[in-house]
């Protein structure tokens, strides 16, 4: 069982909540910091890019995964 943490963000002027596991919240904060933006603004951008497909939580997880992969690309080969 995962320990999801629910947090609220504002998108298009309304509050919505996102449930993510702590490692995803931590990585999202790190990515936002590296992009010199707030978590809320980053989530807004992720939401806009998903085009209504899937859930916002899933879109955030994929963004975080891709962000972490981009940071480590080239450091290992499989």
MMTF fields as JSON, N, C-alpha, C and O atoms, coordinates in Angstrom:
{
  "mmtfVersion": "1.0.0",
  "mmtfProducer": "UNKNOWN",
  "numBonds": 311,
  "numAtoms": 312,
  "numGroups": 78,
  "numChains": 1,
  "numModels": 1,
  "chainsPerModel": [1],
  "groupsPerChain": [78],
  "chainIdList": ["A"],
  "bondAtomList": [4, 2, 8, 6, 12, 10, 16, 14, 20, 18, 24, 22, 28, 26, 32, 30, 36, 34, 40, 38, 44, 42, 48, 46, 52, 50, 56, 54, 60, 58, 64, 62, 68, 66, 72, 70, 76, 74, 80, 78, 84, 82, 88, 86, 92, 90, 96, 94, 100, 98, 104, 102, 108, 106, 112, 110, 116, 114, 120, 118, 124, 122, 128, 126, 132, 130, 136, 134, 140, 138, 144, 142, 148, 146, 152, 150, 156, 154, 160, 158, 164, 162, 168, 166, 172, 170, 176, 174, 180, 178, 184, 182, 188, 186, 192, 190, 196, 194, 200, 198, 204, 202, 208, 206, 212, 210, 216, 214, 220, 218, 224, 222, 228, 226, 232, 230, 236, 234, 240, 238, 244, 242, 248, 246, 252, 250, 256, 254, 260, 258, 264, 262, 268, 266, 272, 270, 276, 274, 280, 278, 284, 282, 288, 286, 292, 290, 296, 294, 300, 298, 304, 302, 308, 306],
  "bondOrderList": [1, 1, 1, 1, 1, 1, 1, 1, 1, 1, 1, 1, 1, 1, 1, 1, 1, 1, 1, 1, 1, 1, 1, 1, 1, 1, 1, 1, 1, 1, 1, 1, 1, 1, 1, 1, 1, 1, 1, 1, 1, 1, 1, 1, 1, 1, 1, 1, 1, 1, 1, 1, 1, 1, 1, 1, 1, 1, 1, 1, 1, 1, 1, 1, 1, 1, 1, 1, 1, 1, 1, 1, 1, 1, 1, 1, 1],
  "groupList": [{"groupName": "UNK", "atomNameList": ["N", "CA", "C", "O"], "elementList": ["N", "C", "C", "O"], "formalChargeList": [0, 0, 0, 0], "bondAtomList": [1, 0, 2, 1, 3, 2], "bondOrderList": [1, 1, 2], "singleLetterCode": "X", "chemCompType": "L-PEPTIDE LINKING"}],
  "groupTypeList": [0, 0, 0, 0, 0, 0, 0, 0, 0, 0, 0, 0, 0, 0, 0, 0, 0, 0, 0, 0, 0, 0, 0, 0, 0, 0, 0, 0, 0, 0, 0, 0, 0, 0, 0, 0, 0, 0, 0, 0, 0, 0, 0, 0, 0, 0, 0, 0, 0, 0, 0, 0, 0, 0, 0, 0, 0, 0, 0, 0, 0, 0, 0, 0, 0, 0, 0, 0, 0, 0, 0, 0, 0, 0, 0, 0, 0, 0],
  "groupIdList": [1, 2, 3, 4, 5, 6, 7, 8, 9, 10, 11, 12, 13, 14, 15, 16, 17, 18, 19, 20, 21, 22, 23, 24, 25, 26, 27, 28, 29, 30, 31, 32, 33, 34, 35, 36, 37, 38, 39, 40, 41, 42, 43, 44, 45, 46, 47, 48, 49, 50, 51, 52, 53, 54, 55, 56, 57, 58, 59, 60, 61, 62, 63, 64, 65, 66, 67, 68, 69, 70, 71, 72, 73, 74, 75, 76, 77, 78],
  "secStructList": [7, 7, 7, 3, 3, 3, 3, 3, 3, 3, 3, 6, 6, 3, 3, 3, 3, 3, 3, 3, 3, 2, 2, 2, 2, 2, 2, 2, 2, 2, 2, 2, 2, 2, 6, 6, 1, 7, 2, 2, 2, 2, 2, 2, 2, 2, 2, 2, 2, 2, 6, 6, 7, 1, 7, 2, 2, 2, 2, 2, 2, 2, 2, 2, 2, 2, 2, 2, 2, 2, 2, 2, 6, 6, 1, 7, 7, 7],
  "xCoordList": [0.848, 0.0, 0.886, 1.832, 0.574, 1.378, 0.856, -0.331, 1.761, 1.399, 1.369, 2.361, 0.209, 0.067, -0.204, -0.858, 0.312, 0.092, -0.755, -0.422, -1.842, -2.727, -2.406, -2.342, -2.204, -1.939, -2.834, -3.229, -3.149, -3.99, -3.134, -2.119, -3.56, -2.935, -4.046, -5.204, -3.697, -4.666, -4.359, -3.25, -5.347, -5.222, -6.407, -7.557, -6.135, -7.179, -8.144, -9.352, -7.597, -8.407, -9.209, -9.953, -9.079, -9.789, -8.84, -7.844, -9.175, -8.347, -8.679, -9.839, -7.644, -7.803, -6.749, -5.745, -6.968, -5.985, -5.321, -5.907, -4.086, -3.286, -2.747, -2.243, -2.858, -2.296, -1.084, -1.176, 0.059, 1.31, 2.066, 1.883, 2.896, 3.767, 4.853, 5.211, 5.374, 6.376, 7.559, 7.964, 8.132, 9.27, 8.91, 9.75, 7.674, 7.258, 7.108, 7.494, 6.55, 6.464, 7.862, 8.11, 8.771, 10.142, 10.816, 11.457, 10.666, 11.282, 10.617, 11.29, 9.306, 8.605, 9.102, 9.308, 9.296, 9.841, 11.246, 11.583, 12.049, 13.416, 13.418, 14.204, 12.539, 12.45, 11.958, 12.474, 10.972, 10.466, 11.58, 11.739, 12.338, 13.448, 14.477, 14.96, 14.814, 15.818, 15.315, 16.113, 13.984, 13.397, 13.041, 12.454, 13.411, 13.159, 11.69, 11.35, 10.833, 9.397, 8.804, 9.493, 7.556, 6.894, 6.312, 6.096, 6.068, 5.428, 4.073, 3.713, 3.322, 2.002, 2.085, 1.293, 3.032, 3.194, 3.628, 3.175, 4.494, 4.932, 3.755, 3.599, 2.941, 1.768, 0.803, 0.201, 0.648, -0.199, 0.295, -0.496, 1.603, 2.18, 1.976, 1.65, 2.171, 1.972, 0.521, 0.246, -0.405, -1.827, -2.163, -2.924, -1.599, -1.88, -1.364, -2.007, -0.201, 0.397, -0.329, -0.279, -1.011, -1.646, -2.901, -3.381, -3.446, -4.587, -5.815, -6.57, -6.024, -7.209, -7.113, -8.071, -5.98, -5.803, -5.282, -4.351, -5.864, -5.42, -5.655, -6.305, -5.124, -5.283, -4.11, -3.019, -4.347, -3.281, -2.168, -0.991, -2.524, -1.503, -0.601, 0.617, -1.194, -0.399, 0.506, 1.665, -0.02, 0.787, 1.968, 3.065, 1.756, 2.842, 3.888, 5.085, 3.454, 4.415, 5.264, 6.478, 4.642, 5.382, 6.365, 7.502, 5.933, 6.813, 8.035, 9.168, 7.79, 8.885, 9.825, 11.044, 9.277, 10.108, 10.978, 12.182, 10.365, 11.133, 12.167, 13.286, 11.798, 12.734, 13.949, 15.077, 13.716, 14.822, 15.673, 16.897, 15.024, 15.779, 16.669, 17.821, 16.139, 16.926, 18.138, 19.195, 17.982, 19.097, 20.213, 21.386, 19.845, 20.835, 21.199, 21.987, 20.632, 20.928, 22.417, 23.067, 22.908, 24.326, 25.203, 26.381, 24.646, 25.474, 25.537, 26.442, 24.577, 24.555, 24.097, 23.335, 24.55, 24.07, 23.535, 24.022, 22.512, 21.928, 22.084, 21.658],
  "yCoordList": [-1.184, 0.0, 1.238, 1.34, 2.167, 3.382, 4.429, 4.471, 5.258, 6.368, 7.635, 8.356, 7.895, 9.084, 10.302, 10.219, 11.428, 12.706, 13.548, 13.702, 14.085, 14.918, 16.381, 16.821, 17.137, 18.574, 19.302, 18.749, 20.54, 21.354, 22.281, 22.806, 22.473, 23.419, 24.225, 23.806, 25.37, 26.198, 26.147, 26.467, 25.745, 25.667, 26.405, 26.119, 27.333, 28.118, 28.735, 28.784, 29.202, 29.899, 29.031, 29.556, 27.714, 26.868, 25.88, 25.451, 25.536, 24.614, 23.178, 22.818, 22.38, 20.95, 20.249, 20.856, 18.989, 18.271, 17.182, 16.624, 16.907, 15.873, 14.961, 15.427, 13.678, 12.694, 12.048, 11.435, 12.196, 11.596, 11.024, 11.463, 10.062, 9.529, 10.557, 11.367, 10.516, 11.493, 11.629, 12.755, 10.529, 10.716, 11.537, 12.273, 11.416, 12.214, 13.68, 14.553, 13.972, 15.371, 15.965, 17.095, 15.196, 15.694, 15.989, 17.027, 15.069, 15.254, 16.403, 17.148, 16.552, 17.656, 18.995, 19.933, 19.088, 20.311, 20.594, 21.737, 19.554, 19.7, 20.181, 21.054, 19.609, 20.025, 21.466, 22.236, 21.831, 23.205, 24.175, 25.218, 23.838, 24.687, 24.825, 25.927, 23.732, 23.784, 24.572, 25.112, 24.644, 25.419, 26.835, 27.612, 27.152, 28.479, 28.882, 29.981, 27.962, 28.196, 27.557, 26.828, 27.822, 27.208, 25.849, 25.573, 25.022, 23.732, 23.967, 23.268, 24.946, 25.237, 25.604, 25.112, 26.46, 26.841, 25.651, 25.499, 24.826, 23.644, 22.696, 22.155, 22.493, 21.622, 22.211, 21.463, 23.525, 24.172, 23.861, 23.565, 23.932, 23.628, 22.164, 21.844, 21.284, 19.852, 19.604, 18.85, 20.24, 20.076, 20.553, 19.9, 21.688, 22.227, 21.298, 21.139, 20.686, 19.809, 18.481, 17.863, 18.027, 16.707, 16.735, 15.685, 17.923, 18.053, 17.276, 16.787, 17.158, 16.451, 14.944, 14.252, 14.427, 12.971, 12.442, 13.01, 11.373, 10.749, 11.637, 12.679, 11.217, 11.988, 12.94, 12.714, 13.985, 14.95, 14.284, 14.523, 13.452, 12.76, 11.901, 11.884, 11.193, 10.368, 11.24, 10.896, 12.367, 13.273, 13.818, 13.951, 14.132, 14.633, 13.544, 13.819, 12.306, 11.208, 11.012, 10.833, 11.044, 10.874, 12.029, 11.81, 13.259, 14.417, 14.255, 14.5, 13.844, 13.643, 12.552, 12.72, 11.445, 10.356, 10.841, 10.589, 11.536, 12.052, 13.083, 13.101, 13.932, 14.923, 14.29, 14.742, 13.252, 12.567, 11.799, 11.738, 11.223, 10.52, 11.49, 11.176, 12.667, 13.668, 14.121, 14.403, 14.189, 14.618, 13.585, 13.931, 12.323, 11.261, 10.637, 9.693, 11.156, 10.552, 10.648, 11.667, 9.572, 9.537, 9.01, 8.731, 8.868, 8.406, 6.887, 6.334, 6.208, 4.741, 4.256, 4.937, 3.116, 2.497, 1.125, 0.449, 0.731, -0.606, -1.469, -2.623],
  "zCoordList": [0.0, 0.0, 0.0, 0.782, -0.876, -0.962, 0.013, 0.334, 0.469, 1.35, 0.526, 0.427, -0.067, -0.886, -0.021, 1.018, -0.472, 0.207, -0.738, -1.913, -0.222, -1.028, -0.765, 0.383, -1.86, -1.757, -2.74, -3.767, -2.42, -3.296, -4.143, -3.685, -5.382, -6.291, -6.957, -6.965, -7.511, -8.22, -9.701, -10.128, -10.48, -11.932, -12.536, -12.203, -13.404, -14.078, -13.073, -13.302, -11.963, -10.97, -10.023, -9.194, -10.122, -9.166, -8.496, -9.078, -7.27, -6.487, -6.872, -7.073, -6.967, -7.186, -6.347, -5.974, -6.052, -5.242, -6.072, -7.0, -5.704, -6.349, -5.257, -4.235, -5.479, -4.545, -5.188, -6.252, -4.52, -4.982, -3.792, -2.657, -4.057, -3.028, -2.72, -3.574, -1.487, -1.053, -2.02, -2.306, -2.537, -3.459, -4.7, -5.217, -5.179, -6.329, -5.958, -6.736, -4.773, -4.325, -4.187, -4.608, -3.595, -3.401, -4.743, -4.911, -5.69, -7.008, -7.76, -8.473, -7.606, -8.266, -7.735, -8.506, -6.427, -5.827, -6.366, -6.676, -6.473, -6.98, -8.432, -8.801, -9.247, -10.641, -10.755, -11.565, -9.954, -9.966, -9.595, -10.231, -8.584, -8.153, -9.265, -9.528, -9.913, -10.977, -12.178, -12.945, -12.349, -13.444, -12.997, -13.749, -11.752, -11.178, -11.26, -11.696, -10.827, -10.807, -9.558, -8.845, -9.297, -8.147, -8.546, -9.726, -7.557, -7.805, -8.46, -9.407, -7.965, -8.509, -9.997, -10.801, -10.359, -11.77, -12.629, -13.763, -12.089, -12.823, -13.047, -14.142, -12.04, -12.177, -13.211, -13.982, -13.24, -14.249, -15.661, -16.555, -15.846, -17.164, -17.537, -18.68, -16.568, -16.807, -17.199, -18.132, -16.487, -16.77, -18.18, -18.894, -18.579, -19.913, -21.012, -22.05, -20.779, -21.785, -21.93, -22.994, -20.864, -20.949, -21.795, -22.219, -22.05, -22.941, -22.506, -23.347, -21.21, -20.71, -20.751, -20.405, -21.165, -21.238, -19.915, -19.345, -19.424, -18.188, -16.981, -17.076, -15.854, -14.627, -14.443, -14.967, -13.709, -13.426, -12.631, -12.899, -11.658, -10.863, -11.748, -11.566, -12.699, -13.609, -14.473, -14.706, -14.948, -15.772, -14.987, -15.529, -13.718, -12.869, -12.676, -12.761, -12.415, -12.233, -13.485, -13.384, -14.665, -15.92, -16.113, -16.53, -15.813, -15.923, -15.016, -15.432, -13.786, -12.83, -13.327, -13.287, -13.791, -14.299, -15.454, -15.481, -16.404, -17.539, -17.097, -17.61, -16.157, -15.641, -14.985, -15.181, -14.213, -13.543, -14.559, -14.435, -15.549, -16.603, -17.365, -17.666, -17.678, -18.415, -17.612, -18.176, -16.305, -15.447, -15.421, -15.284, -15.553, -15.437, -16.781, -16.829, -17.879, -19.189, -19.485, -19.252, -19.995, -20.326, -19.208, -19.427, -18.005, -16.906, -16.826, -16.201, -17.46, -17.462, -18.827, -19.513, -19.205, -20.436, -20.091, -19.185, -20.844, -20.604, -21.805, -21.796]
}
